[in-house]
Amino acid sequence: MTTATTADDSLHSVSDTMGEGIKNASAAAARAGEKVREIGGTLGRSISRFTYKGAYMVSYGVVYATVFVASAVPRQNPLVEGLMDGGRAAIDALNEAKQLPSTAS
């Protein structure tokens, strides 16, 4: 065997090894991309679930407490009449604000 043949064989061996390394790196990158997409989907669902449950608990607590207090107060008194009038005024103001044309260009 000559030195040129040995060098040629060594270069082919190095080339083959590099080719395998590139294939392995590409496959690993594809697997990593899939894992990132999986984790992103799982994380998104977890955040969504946390947000929903948090909003549910807050709204339940506020509404339950309000209804509980409102049921404990007699209806024919200035406090209840003031709350009802204030609620109606707020609803009217909100409806009026919704009817105004937008000033944004």
ABEGO torsion letter per residue (X at the ends): XBAAAAAAAAAAAAAAAAAAAAAAAAAAAAAAAAAAAAAAAAAAAAAAAAAAAAAAAAAAAAAAAAAAAAAABBABBAAAAAAAAAAAAAAAAAAAAAABBBABX
